[in-house]
Amino acid sequence: MQGPFAIRPCGRPGVRVLYRHGYYARDQLVPFDRQQFLTHSRIATAGYDAEDISDIGVTLKAGPTPRPGGEIDVELTIDTSRVRFTTVGGLRVATVQLALFAGDRRQEVVGELWQTLELKFADQRFAEVSAEGYRDAVRLSVTAAPRHVKAVVYDPGGDSLGSSLLTIK
């Protein structure tokens, strides 16, 4: 996956210069946190990409189209085979970032949700999730009838990302 940054060699040994291909603003000014910035940049860039990204497999299903100002139920399945898990206290643990974006027929954003998923599984459940994927249901608030829903999943531990776009009929 190509990220939002380009890397250029510098004239000094051991020094690299990172620069962005674009600017992604936030509503609030927050102190700089490199990991948080990279996470936001990767998710925002994938959100604007028309193509699905398959580093992490993501599949979507959506409930019936809501009335304007309503909510839509989204079911997603995340293929965890590319998510980096660690073992803590006998549990397999990973933290992934999930973002959902709903767009109308003009591709204007009419709903979005960002959340952190803390995945913690005992060995038996980890084996099930590894075979079938991690399933979750999310309710997304929208301001108008959505035509598309896009899910972006980012694993900061493994620096891998997946996205899927679903057209709502």
Secondary structure, DSSP 8 states (H G I E B T S, - for coil): ---SEEEEE-SSTT-EEEEESS----SS-----HHHHHHHHHHHHHHH-SS--BSS-EEEEE-S---TT-EEEEEEEE-GGGS--EEETTEEEEEEEEEEEEE-TT--EEEEEEEEEEEEE-HHHHHHHHHH-EEEEEEEE-SS--SEEEEEEEETTTTEEEEEEEE--
